[in-house]
Amino acid sequence: MRIVVIALLLAIIASLGSALFFLFSDKPGSQRTVRALTFRVGLSILLFALLMAGYHFGLIGRRH
């Protein structure tokens, strides 16, 4: 579970970096920045849902 969360976080950061690159390097009117940011939002929602499901099913527990 930990590796999946770390991989998703790295993918979110990579998508954010690519959006920044496209923002500065593309011509006006290009949709690549919007697509990269949309992909980042989708990854963030997936990560949140995965963490909620992991907590619900006991994969992520409380430490005592």
N, CA, C and O atoms as a GROMACS GRO file, in nm:
protein
  256
    1MET      N    1   0.083  -0.120   0.000
    1MET     CA    2   0.000   0.000   0.000
    1MET      C    3   0.087   0.126   0.000
    1MET      O    4   0.056   0.224  -0.068
    2ARG      N    5   0.195   0.120   0.077
    2ARG     CA    6   0.284   0.236   0.087
    2ARG      C    7   0.348   0.268  -0.047
    2ARG      O    8   0.362   0.385  -0.083
    3ILE      N    9   0.386   0.165  -0.122
    3ILE     CA   10   0.451   0.186  -0.251
    3ILE      C   11   0.353   0.247  -0.352
    3ILE      O   12   0.391   0.332  -0.432
    4VAL      N   13   0.229   0.203  -0.347
    4VAL     CA   14   0.127   0.257  -0.438
    4VAL      C   15   0.104   0.405  -0.408
    4VAL      O   16   0.092   0.486  -0.500
    5VAL      N   17   0.096   0.441  -0.282
    5VAL     CA   18   0.074   0.581  -0.243
    5VAL      C   19   0.193   0.667  -0.287
    5VAL      O   20   0.174   0.776  -0.340
    6ILE      N   21   0.313   0.619  -0.265
    6ILE     CA   22   0.432   0.694  -0.305
    6ILE      C   23   0.437   0.709  -0.456
    6ILE      O   24   0.472   0.815  -0.507
    7ALA      N   25   0.402   0.602  -0.530
    7ALA     CA   26   0.402   0.609  -0.676
    7ALA      C   27   0.299   0.710  -0.726
    7ALA      O   28   0.326   0.785  -0.819
    8LEU      N   29   0.182   0.713  -0.664
    8LEU     CA   30   0.080   0.810  -0.702
    8LEU      C   31   0.125   0.953  -0.671
    8LEU      O   32   0.101   1.044  -0.750
    9LEU      N   33   0.188   0.972  -0.556
    9LEU     CA   34   0.238   1.106  -0.524
    9LEU      C   35   0.343   1.153  -0.623
    9LEU      O   36   0.344   1.269  -0.664
   10LEU      N   37   0.432   1.061  -0.662
   10LEU     CA   38   0.535   1.097  -0.762
   10LEU      C   39   0.471   1.126  -0.898
   10LEU      O   40   0.516   1.216  -0.969
   11ALA      N   41   0.367   1.051  -0.935
   11ALA     CA   42   0.297   1.077  -1.061
   11ALA      C   43   0.227   1.213  -1.058
   11ALA      O   44   0.222   1.283  -1.158
   12ILE      N   45   0.172   1.249  -0.942
   12ILE     CA   46   0.107   1.379  -0.927
   12ILE      C   47   0.209   1.492  -0.943
   12ILE      O   48   0.183   1.591  -1.011
   13ILE      N   49   0.324   1.476  -0.882
   13ILE     CA   50   0.430   1.578  -0.893
   13ILE      C   51   0.482   1.586  -1.036
   13ILE      O   52   0.507   1.696  -1.086
   14ALA      N   53   0.497   1.472  -1.102
   14ALA     CA   54   0.544   1.471  -1.241
   14ALA      C   55   0.442   1.539  -1.333
   14ALA      O   56   0.480   1.613  -1.424
   15SER      N   57   0.315   1.514  -1.310
   15SER     CA   58   0.211   1.577  -1.391
   15SER      C   59   0.209   1.728  -1.369
   15SER      O   60   0.189   1.805  -1.464
   16LEU      N   61   0.229   1.769  -1.246
   16LEU     CA   62   0.235   1.912  -1.217
   16LEU      C   63   0.355   1.977  -1.285
   16LEU      O   64   0.345   2.088  -1.337
   17GLY      N   65   0.468   1.908  -1.283
   17GLY     CA   66   0.588   1.959  -1.350
   17GLY      C   67   0.570   1.967  -1.501
   17GLY      O   68   0.613   2.064  -1.563
   18SER      N   69   0.505   1.867  -1.560
   18SER     CA   70   0.483   1.872  -1.704
   18SER      C   71   0.386   1.984  -1.740
   18SER      O   72   0.402   2.048  -1.844
   19ALA      N   73   0.287   2.009  -1.656
   19ALA     CA   74   0.196   2.121  -1.681
   19ALA      C   75   0.270   2.253  -1.677
   19ALA      O   76   0.244   2.342  -1.758
   20LEU      N   77   0.362   2.267  -1.583
   20LEU     CA   78   0.442   2.390  -1.576
   20LEU      C   79   0.528   2.405  -1.700
   20LEU      O   80   0.542   2.515  -1.754
   21PHE      N   81   0.588   2.295  -1.745
   21PHE     CA   82   0.669   2.299  -1.867
   21PHE      C   83   0.585   2.338  -1.987
   21PHE      O   84   0.626   2.423  -2.066
   22PHE      N   85   0.467   2.276  -2.002
   22PHE     CA   86   0.380   2.308  -2.115
   22PHE      C   87   0.330   2.452  -2.108
   22PHE      O   88   0.310   2.515  -2.211
   23LEU      N   89   0.310   2.503  -1.988
   23LEU     CA   90   0.263   2.640  -1.971
   23LEU      C   91   0.362   2.739  -2.031
   23LEU      O   92   0.323   2.838  -2.093
   24PHE      N   93   0.492   2.713  -2.011
   24PHE     CA   94   0.593   2.807  -2.058
   24PHE      C   95   0.641   2.779  -2.200
   24PHE      O   96   0.692   2.869  -2.266
   25SER      N   97   0.626   2.656  -2.250
   25SER     CA   98   0.686   2.624  -2.378
   25SER      C   99   0.587   2.616  -2.494
   25SER      O  100   0.628   2.627  -2.609
   26ASP      N  101   0.459   2.597  -2.468
   26ASP     CA  102   0.361   2.581  -2.576
   26ASP      C  103   0.314   2.715  -2.630
   26ASP      O  104   0.330   2.820  -2.569
   27LYS      N  105   0.256   2.705  -2.748
   27LYS     CA  106   0.194   2.823  -2.810
   27LYS      C  107   0.064   2.855  -2.737
   27LYS      O  108   0.006   2.767  -2.673
   28PRO      N  109   0.019   2.979  -2.745
   28PRO     CA  110  -0.110   3.013  -2.685
   28PRO      C  111  -0.222   2.931  -2.750
   28PRO      O  112  -0.223   2.910  -2.871
   29GLY      N  113  -0.315   2.886  -2.669
   29GLY     CA  114  -0.426   2.808  -2.719
   29GLY      C  115  -0.403   2.659  -2.714
   29GLY      O  116  -0.492   2.581  -2.750
   30SER      N  117  -0.286   2.616  -2.671
   30SER     CA  118  -0.258   2.473  -2.660
   30SER      C  119  -0.332   2.414  -2.541
   30SER      O  120  -0.347   2.479  -2.438
   31GLN      N  121  -0.377   2.291  -2.556
   31GLN     CA  122  -0.455   2.226  -2.451
   31GLN      C  123  -0.372   2.131  -2.365
   31GLN      O  124  -0.426   2.066  -2.276
   32ARG      N  125  -0.241   2.123  -2.391
   32ARG     CA  126  -0.160   2.026  -2.316
   32ARG      C  127  -0.150   2.062  -2.168
   32ARG      O  128  -0.146   1.972  -2.084
   33THR      N  129  -0.146   2.190  -2.134
   33THR     CA  130  -0.141   2.229  -1.994
   33THR      C  131  -0.270   2.189  -1.923
   33THR      O  132  -0.267   2.136  -1.812
   34VAL      N  133  -0.382   2.214  -1.987
   34VAL     CA  134  -0.511   2.178  -1.929
   34VAL      C  135  -0.522   2.028  -1.910
   34VAL      O  136  -0.570   1.981  -1.807
   35ARG      N  137  -0.476   1.951  -2.010
   35ARG     CA  138  -0.481   1.805  -2.000
   35ARG      C  139  -0.394   1.754  -1.886
   35ARG      O  140  -0.434   1.664  -1.813
   36ALA      N  141  -0.274   1.812  -1.872
   36ALA     CA  142  -0.184   1.769  -1.764
   36ALA      C  143  -0.242   1.801  -1.627
   36ALA      O  144  -0.230   1.720  -1.535
   37LEU      N  145  -0.305   1.916  -1.613
   37LEU     CA  146  -0.366   1.952  -1.485
   37LEU      C  147  -0.490   1.868  -1.456
   37LEU      O  148  -0.516   1.833  -1.341
   38THR      N  149  -0.566   1.836  -1.560
   38THR     CA  150  -0.682   1.748  -1.543
   38THR      C  151  -0.637   1.609  -1.499
   38THR      O  152  -0.700   1.548  -1.412
   39PHE      N  153  -0.530   1.560  -1.558
   39PHE     CA  154  -0.475   1.430  -1.520
   39PHE      C  155  -0.428   1.434  -1.375
   39PHE      O  156  -0.446   1.336  -1.302
   40ARG      N  157  -0.368   1.545  -1.332
   40ARG     CA  158  -0.322   1.558  -1.193
   40ARG      C  159  -0.440   1.555  -1.097
   40ARG      O  160  -0.432   1.492  -0.991
   41VAL      N  161  -0.548   1.622  -1.131
   41VAL     CA  162  -0.667   1.621  -1.046
   41VAL      C  163  -0.724   1.480  -1.036
   41VAL      O  164  -0.765   1.436  -0.929
   42GLY      N  165  -0.727   1.410  -1.148
   42GLY     CA  166  -0.775   1.272  -1.147
   42GLY      C  167  -0.689   1.181  -1.060
   42GLY      O  168  -0.741   1.097  -0.987
   43LEU      N  169  -0.558   1.199  -1.068
   43LEU     CA  170  -0.468   1.121  -0.982
   43LEU      C  171  -0.488   1.155  -0.835
   43LEU      O  172  -0.482   1.066  -0.750
   44SER      N  173  -0.512   1.281  -0.805
   44SER     CA  174  -0.535   1.322  -0.666
   44SER      C  175  -0.663   1.261  -0.611
   44SER      O  176  -0.667   1.217  -0.496
   45ILE      N  177  -0.768   1.260  -0.692
   45ILE     CA  178  -0.894   1.198  -0.650
   45ILE      C  179  -0.875   1.048  -0.629
   45ILE      O  180  -0.926   0.992  -0.533
   46LEU      N  181  -0.801   0.984  -0.720
   46LEU     CA  182  -0.773   0.842  -0.706
   46LEU      C  183  -0.695   0.813  -0.578
   46LEU      O  184  -0.725   0.716  -0.508
   47LEU      N  185  -0.597   0.896  -0.548
   47LEU     CA  186  -0.518   0.878  -0.426
   47LEU      C  187  -0.606   0.894  -0.302
   47LEU      O  188  -0.596   0.815  -0.208
   48PHE      N  189  -0.692   0.994  -0.302
   48PHE     CA  190  -0.780   1.016  -0.189
   48PHE      C  191  -0.874   0.897  -0.170
   48PHE      O  192  -0.893   0.849  -0.058
   49ALA      N  193  -0.933   0.849  -0.280
   49ALA     CA  194  -1.023   0.734  -0.272
   49ALA      C  195  -0.949   0.610  -0.225
   49ALA      O  196  -1.003   0.531  -0.147
   50LEU      N  197  -0.826   0.592  -0.271
   50LEU     CA  198  -0.747   0.477  -0.229
   50LEU      C  199  -0.715   0.483  -0.080
   50LEU      O  200  -0.721   0.381  -0.012
   51LEU      N  201  -0.683   0.600  -0.030
   51LEU     CA  202  -0.655   0.615   0.113
   51LEU      C  203  -0.780   0.592   0.196
   51LEU      O  204  -0.774   0.530   0.303
   52MET      N  205  -0.893   0.642   0.149
   52MET     CA  206  -1.019   0.620   0.222
   52MET      C  207  -1.055   0.471   0.223
   52MET      O  208  -1.098   0.419   0.326
   53ALA      N  209  -1.039   0.404   0.110
   53ALA     CA  210  -1.070   0.261   0.103
   53ALA      C  211  -0.973   0.180   0.189
   53ALA      O  212  -1.013   0.085   0.256
   54GLY      N  213  -0.846   0.219   0.188
   54GLY     CA  214  -0.748   0.150   0.271
   54GLY      C  215  -0.779   0.162   0.419
   54GLY      O  216  -0.761   0.067   0.494
   55TYR      N  217  -0.824   0.279   0.460
   55TYR     CA  218  -0.862   0.298   0.600
   55TYR      C  219  -0.988   0.218   0.633
   55TYR      O  220  -0.997   0.157   0.740
   56HIS      N  221  -1.083   0.219   0.542
   56HIS     CA  222  -1.210   0.148   0.565
   56HIS      C  223  -1.188  -0.003   0.578
   56HIS      O  224  -1.249  -0.068   0.663
   57PHE      N  225  -1.100  -0.058   0.495
   57PHE     CA  226  -1.078  -0.203   0.496
   57PHE      C  227  -0.967  -0.245   0.592
   57PHE      O  228  -0.932  -0.363   0.598
   58GLY      N  229  -0.913  -0.152   0.667
   58GLY     CA  230  -0.814  -0.186   0.769
   58GLY      C  231  -0.672  -0.199   0.719
   58GLY      O  232  -0.585  -0.245   0.794
   59LEU      N  233  -0.645  -0.159   0.596
   59LEU     CA  234  -0.507  -0.163   0.546
   59LEU      C  235  -0.424  -0.050   0.603
   59LEU      O  236  -0.302  -0.061   0.616
   60ILE      N  237  -0.492   0.058   0.637
   60ILE     CA  238  -0.426   0.170   0.704
   60ILE      C  239  -0.492   0.182   0.839
   60ILE      O  240  -0.612   0.212   0.849
   61GLY      N  241  -0.416   0.159   0.944
   61GLY     CA  242  -0.476   0.159   1.077
   61GLY      C  243  -0.426   0.271   1.164
   61GLY      O  244  -0.334   0.345   1.128
   62ARG      N  245  -0.488   0.282   1.276
   62ARG     CA  246  -0.443   0.380   1.375
   62ARG      C  247  -0.332   0.319   1.456
   62ARG      O  248  -0.334   0.201   1.489
   63ARG      N  249  -0.235   0.400   1.489
   63ARG     CA  250  -0.126   0.355   1.574
   63ARG      C  251  -0.158   0.387   1.720
   63ARG      O  252  -0.205   0.496   1.751
   64HIS      N  253  -0.132   0.292   1.807
   64HIS     CA  254  -0.161   0.311   1.948
   64HIS      C  255  -0.034   0.328   2.026
   64HIS      O  256  -0.038   0.346   2.147
   0.00000   0.00000   0.00000
